[in-house]
Amino acid sequence: MPDARSIYIRGMAAITRRSPWTANRLANAGSVTTSRTFELEQVSINNMSRVEVEKTRTPDLPADALGGSVNMVSKSAFERSHPLFTYKTYLNVNGEAVTLEKTPGPGNQPTRKVQPGLDFSLIYP
């Protein structure tokens, strides 16, 4: 299954663009190559409010990215005018052993292969 690894702006290679998170530069921990290319798998989109794309250089920005820049803006409670509560429940299931009972592995102890999960967010401006 293909997944997005990097961003190309106007056909320029990903190495010619910078990717800040709320105007702070992000370090690169490349999983495929040893280059300056920032890979999207290094950030979590759960805390992202919006993505700002700049296709050209402007005088107020550093001149180290010919291909433009992508600014990932983190969420802030000040962006909302009303309180917001969101939640998500889910199950994490091992496709090889779909059972509610404990089974051997990984390691020496029997473990459950179906794990519940919960994500929630409260914004109270």
Buried (B, 14 or more C-beta within 10 A) or exposed (E): EEEEBBBEBEEBEBBBBBBBBBEEEBEBEBEEEEEBBBBBEBBEEEEBEEEEEBEEBEEEBEEEBEBBBBBBBEBEEEEEEEEEEEEEEEEEEBEEBEEEEEEEEEEEEEEEBEEEEEEEEEBEE
